[in-house]
Amino acid sequence: MSYLAVIDLGSNSTRLVVEELNEDGQFTEIKRRKLDTRLAQGMDQNGGALTEAAMDRVLEALTIFKQEYERYPDIELEGIATAAVREATNQDDFLQRVYDVTGIDVRVLSGDQEAYYDYLGAMCALDVDNAWLLDTGGASVELVGIEERMAANFISLPFGAVNLAEKFHLNDPMISDQNLVAASDYVTDQYERLPWIAEADSTDALPIILLGGANRSLARLNQMRKGFDVKKDFHGYRMSTAEVLETFTELVHATRSEREAALGAEANRADIIVSGLLPLVTLIQETGAKEVIFSASGVREGLLQEYRMSLN
């Protein structure tokens, strides 16, 4: 019996997934852990470098994770990093620190690789033929156009929940209309540079598959308000885009304390929930989408799918 641990150094959170390799070649997830580490926080003000405080938070999380995954015999370790590390001017120094703590040579995914793994993970878990896929992270969004279950277009764009909040002050106790408009115009401009978005036919509106922490918070908030058990898996959960826009408007006009109360167990996202949902709201406006579908399967599951195929 063997095990695989995947460690994901994201821009907003650090994650651990431990999988058991079965005799039939399939994996069974036996542990999943997430710690909010805000690796991208303060990068713009630090000349594009990861801050000491953010790096220390991640290293502390990795020390905790190491105690957990070392309990499993014959375990193979895979480490990946995304936008914050990809863009960091002190990437080499940080990765050396990670290696010193864990012994893992972390693979820094390119934007295209991150988008591809998102697509691969979602498609192996959802029965959807044609859709947009949007993964909103802390420092980037990955956007994929899916046609007949194939990735027709994909890209990574350099904005996410953390850096949008900092750049446009969307983490203020009250969000001003001026800052929200400036942020919205910025995201719209980024989307409209993509011909496959600008030319989207709103009369044949495709659903949007959603990944990323802010989008997960949206799903759980909607489930909670409908009286559903939010502890259950949200994978495959659907919302109308009218509900999405209504919730977004409510959060925009709420104080931070009101957003904390609304988010409940995920109150720690209150300062980045509006910036985290803005890429989705803008994509809805650009494509005319009528429905969103939440996926719990993304980049890590895409990586596992590739690993599984390599064993065959």
C-alpha positions as CSV (number, residue, x, y, z in Angstrom):
1,M,0.0,0.0,0.0
2,S,1.4,3.4,-0.9
3,Y,0.4,7.0,-0.4
4,L,0.7,10.3,-2.3
5,A,0.7,13.7,-0.6
6,V,0.0,16.8,-2.7
7,I,0.9,20.1,-1.2
8,D,-0.4,23.2,-2.9
9,L,1.2,26.6,-2.1
10,G,-1.7,28.9,-3.2
11,S,-1.8,32.6,-3.1
12,N,-4.4,32.7,-0.4
13,S,-4.2,29.3,1.3
14,T,-1.8,26.4,1.7
15,R,-3.4,22.9,1.2
16,L,-2.6,19.3,1.9
17,V,-4.3,16.3,0.3
18,V,-3.2,12.7,1.1
19,E,-4.3,10.0,-1.2
20,E,-4.1,6.2,-0.8
21,L,-3.2,4.3,-3.9
22,N,-5.4,1.2,-4.2
23,E,-4.6,-2.1,-5.9
24,D,-6.8,-1.2,-8.9
25,G,-4.7,1.9,-9.5
26,Q,-7.3,4.3,-8.2
27,F,-6.7,6.9,-5.4
28,T,-8.8,7.3,-2.3
29,E,-8.6,10.6,-0.5
30,I,-7.9,10.0,3.2
31,K,-7.0,13.5,4.4
32,R,-7.6,17.1,3.3
33,R,-6.4,20.1,5.2
34,K,-6.3,23.9,4.4
35,L,-4.7,26.8,6.3
36,D,-5.3,30.4,5.3
37,T,-1.8,31.8,4.8
38,R,-2.3,34.8,2.5
39,L,1.0,34.3,0.6
40,A,0.2,37.1,-1.9
41,Q,-0.6,39.6,0.8
42,G,1.6,42.7,0.6
43,M,3.5,41.8,-2.6
44,D,2.6,45.0,-4.4
45,Q,3.8,47.1,-1.6
46,N,7.0,44.9,-1.3
47,G,8.3,45.5,-4.8
48,G,6.8,42.2,-6.1
49,A,8.5,40.1,-3.5
50,L,6.8,37.8,-1.0
51,T,6.9,39.3,2.5
52,E,8.7,37.8,5.4
53,A,5.4,37.5,7.3
54,A,3.6,35.7,4.5
55,M,6.5,33.3,3.9
56,D,6.6,32.5,7.7
57,R,2.9,31.7,7.7
58,V,3.4,29.2,4.9
59,L,6.4,27.6,6.5
60,E,4.5,27.2,9.7
61,A,1.7,25.6,7.8
62,L,4.1,23.2,6.1
63,T,5.6,22.2,9.5
64,I,2.1,21.3,10.7
65,F,1.4,19.4,7.5
66,K,4.7,17.5,7.7
67,Q,3.7,16.1,11.1
68,E,0.5,14.8,9.5
69,Y,1.8,13.2,6.3
70,E,4.8,11.6,7.8
71,R,2.5,9.2,9.7
72,Y,1.9,7.4,6.4
73,P,4.5,4.8,5.3
74,D,5.9,4.8,1.8
75,I,4.5,8.2,1.0
76,E,5.4,10.1,-2.2
77,L,5.4,13.9,-2.0
78,E,4.4,16.3,-4.7
79,G,4.5,20.1,-4.3
80,I,3.0,22.7,-6.5
81,A,2.9,26.5,-6.3
82,T,0.7,29.0,-8.2
83,A,0.4,32.7,-9.0
84,A,2.0,34.3,-5.9
85,V,5.2,32.2,-6.2
86,R,5.1,32.3,-10.0
87,E,5.3,36.2,-9.9
88,A,7.5,36.6,-6.8
89,T,10.9,38.3,-7.4
90,N,12.3,36.2,-4.4
91,Q,10.9,32.9,-5.7
92,D,14.2,31.1,-5.4
93,D,14.8,32.1,-1.8
94,F,11.3,31.1,-0.8
95,L,11.4,27.7,-2.5
96,Q,14.8,27.0,-0.9
97,R,13.2,27.7,2.5
98,V,10.3,25.3,1.6
99,Y,12.8,22.6,0.7
100,D,14.7,23.1,3.9
101,V,11.5,22.5,5.9
102,T,10.0,19.7,3.8
103,G,12.6,18.3,1.5
104,I,10.2,18.9,-1.4
105,D,11.2,20.4,-4.7
106,V,8.1,22.4,-5.4
107,R,7.0,22.7,-9.0
108,V,5.9,26.2,-9.9
109,L,3.0,25.9,-12.4
110,S,2.8,28.3,-15.3
111,G,-0.5,30.1,-15.7
112,D,-1.4,27.8,-18.6
113,Q,-0.5,24.7,-16.6
114,E,-2.7,25.9,-13.7
115,A,-5.6,26.5,-16.0
116,Y,-5.1,23.1,-17.7
117,Y,-5.1,21.2,-14.4
118,D,-8.2,23.1,-13.3
119,Y,-9.9,21.9,-16.5
120,L,-8.7,18.3,-16.1
121,G,-9.8,18.2,-12.5
122,A,-13.3,19.6,-13.2
123,M,-13.9,17.5,-16.3
124,C,-13.1,14.2,-14.5
125,A,-15.8,15.1,-11.8
126,L,-18.6,16.9,-13.7
127,D,-20.9,15.9,-16.5
128,V,-20.8,19.2,-18.4
129,D,-20.1,19.4,-22.1
130,N,-19.9,23.1,-22.8
131,A,-19.1,25.8,-20.3
132,W,-16.8,28.5,-19.0
133,L,-14.5,27.5,-16.2
134,L,-13.3,30.2,-13.7
135,D,-10.9,29.6,-10.9
136,T,-10.4,32.7,-8.7
137,G,-7.3,32.5,-6.5
138,G,-5.6,35.0,-4.4
139,A,-3.4,36.5,-7.1
140,S,-4.7,35.2,-10.4
141,V,-7.8,33.8,-12.2
142,E,-7.7,30.9,-14.5
143,L,-10.2,31.0,-17.3
144,V,-11.0,28.1,-19.6
145,G,-13.5,27.9,-22.5
146,I,-14.8,24.3,-22.7
147,E,-16.3,22.9,-25.9
148,E,-17.5,19.3,-26.1
149,R,-15.5,18.6,-22.9
150,M,-12.3,19.9,-24.6
151,A,-10.3,22.9,-23.5
152,A,-10.8,25.2,-26.5
153,N,-9.1,28.2,-24.9
154,F,-7.4,28.8,-21.6
155,I,-5.4,31.6,-19.9
156,S,-4.3,32.8,-16.5
157,L,-4.9,36.5,-15.7
158,P,-2.9,38.4,-13.1
159,F,-5.6,39.4,-10.6
160,G,-7.3,37.6,-7.8
161,A,-9.0,38.1,-4.5
162,V,-6.0,39.3,-2.5
163,N,-4.3,41.6,-5.0
164,L,-7.6,43.1,-6.3
165,A,-8.5,43.9,-2.7
166,E,-5.2,45.6,-2.0
167,K,-5.0,47.4,-5.4
168,F,-8.5,48.9,-5.3
169,H,-9.1,49.1,-1.5
170,L,-11.9,46.5,-1.7
171,N,-10.8,45.4,1.8
172,D,-11.9,48.7,3.4
173,P,-14.6,48.5,6.2
174,M,-17.0,50.1,3.7
175,I,-16.4,49.8,-0.1
176,S,-16.7,53.0,-2.0
177,D,-18.6,53.1,-5.3
178,Q,-15.6,54.8,-6.9
179,N,-13.2,51.9,-5.9
180,L,-15.6,49.3,-7.0
181,V,-16.1,50.9,-10.4
182,A,-12.3,51.2,-10.9
183,A,-11.8,47.6,-10.0
184,S,-14.7,46.5,-12.3
185,D,-13.4,48.5,-15.2
186,Y,-9.9,46.9,-14.7
187,V,-11.3,43.3,-14.8
188,T,-13.6,44.1,-17.7
189,D,-10.7,45.5,-19.7
190,Q,-8.6,42.3,-19.0
191,Y,-11.5,40.1,-20.2
192,E,-12.3,42.2,-23.3
193,R,-8.7,41.8,-24.5
194,L,-9.6,38.1,-25.0
195,P,-11.3,37.6,-28.4
196,W,-13.0,34.4,-27.2
197,I,-14.7,36.4,-24.4
198,A,-15.4,39.5,-26.4
199,E,-17.1,37.4,-29.1
200,A,-19.1,35.2,-26.7
201,D,-22.7,34.8,-27.9
202,S,-24.9,35.8,-25.0
203,T,-28.0,34.2,-26.8
204,D,-26.3,30.8,-26.3
205,A,-25.2,31.5,-22.7
206,L,-23.0,28.8,-21.2
207,P,-22.9,28.0,-17.5
208,I,-19.8,28.9,-15.5
209,I,-18.0,26.2,-13.6
210,L,-16.5,27.7,-10.4
211,L,-13.4,27.0,-8.5
212,G,-11.5,28.9,-5.8
213,G,-12.1,30.0,-2.2
214,A,-14.4,33.0,-2.8
215,N,-16.6,31.0,-5.1
216,R,-16.8,28.2,-2.5
217,S,-17.8,30.8,0.1
218,L,-20.6,31.9,-2.2
219,A,-21.9,28.4,-2.6
220,R,-21.9,27.8,1.2
221,L,-23.6,31.1,1.9
222,N,-26.3,30.3,-0.6
223,Q,-26.7,26.8,0.9
224,M,-26.9,28.2,4.4
225,R,-29.6,30.7,3.5
226,K,-31.6,27.9,1.9
227,G,-31.4,25.8,5.0
228,F,-29.0,23.2,3.5
229,D,-26.3,21.4,5.5
230,V,-23.2,23.4,4.7
231,K,-21.0,20.6,6.0
232,K,-22.0,18.5,3.0
233,D,-20.0,18.6,-0.2
234,F,-21.0,21.5,-2.4
235,H,-19.6,19.8,-5.5
236,G,-22.2,20.1,-8.4
237,Y,-24.2,22.7,-6.5
238,R,-25.9,25.2,-8.9
239,M,-27.0,28.8,-8.5
240,S,-28.7,31.1,-10.9
241,T,-26.6,34.1,-11.9
242,A,-29.5,36.3,-10.7
243,E,-28.9,35.0,-7.2
244,V,-25.1,35.5,-7.6
245,L,-25.6,39.2,-8.6
246,E,-28.1,39.8,-5.8
247,T,-25.7,38.4,-3.2
248,F,-22.8,40.3,-4.6
249,T,-24.7,43.6,-4.4
250,E,-25.6,42.8,-0.8
251,L,-22.0,42.1,0.2
252,V,-20.8,45.3,-1.6
253,H,-23.1,47.5,0.4
254,A,-22.5,45.7,3.7
255,T,-19.9,46.7,6.3
256,R,-17.0,44.4,6.9
257,S,-18.6,43.3,10.2
258,E,-21.8,42.6,8.4
259,R,-19.9,40.5,5.8
260,E,-18.3,38.6,8.6
261,A,-21.7,37.8,10.1
262,A,-23.1,36.7,6.8
263,L,-20.1,34.4,6.0
264,G,-20.3,32.7,9.4
265,A,-17.6,30.0,9.7
266,E,-15.8,31.7,6.7
267,A,-15.7,35.2,8.3
268,N,-12.0,35.4,7.7
269,R,-12.8,36.0,4.0
270,A,-14.8,39.1,4.8
271,D,-12.1,41.4,3.6
272,I,-11.6,39.7,0.3
273,I,-15.0,38.3,-0.6
274,V,-16.1,41.2,-2.8
275,S,-12.8,41.2,-4.7
276,G,-13.0,37.4,-4.9
277,L,-16.4,37.5,-6.5
278,L,-15.8,40.4,-8.8
279,P,-14.1,38.3,-11.6
280,L,-17.2,36.1,-11.6
281,V,-19.7,39.0,-11.6
282,T,-17.8,40.6,-14.5
283,L,-17.7,37.3,-16.4
284,I,-21.4,36.9,-16.0
285,Q,-21.9,40.4,-17.5
286,E,-19.5,39.7,-20.4
287,T,-21.0,36.3,-21.3
288,G,-24.7,36.5,-20.3
289,A,-24.4,33.3,-18.3
290,K,-27.6,32.2,-16.5
291,E,-26.2,29.6,-14.2
292,V,-23.1,28.7,-12.2
293,I,-21.9,25.2,-11.2
294,F,-19.6,24.7,-8.3
295,S,-16.7,22.2,-8.5
296,A,-14.7,20.8,-5.5
297,S,-12.4,19.2,-8.1
298,G,-9.7,21.4,-9.5
299,V,-6.0,21.8,-9.9
300,R,-4.9,19.2,-7.3
301,E,-7.4,16.7,-8.7
302,G,-6.2,17.5,-12.2
303,L,-2.6,16.7,-11.0
304,L,-3.8,13.4,-9.5
305,Q,-5.6,12.5,-12.7
306,E,-2.3,13.1,-14.7
307,Y,-0.4,11.1,-12.1
308,R,-2.9,8.2,-12.3
309,M,-2.6,8.2,-16.1
310,S,1.2,8.1,-15.9
311,L,0.9,4.8,-13.9
312,N,-1.0,3.0,-16.7
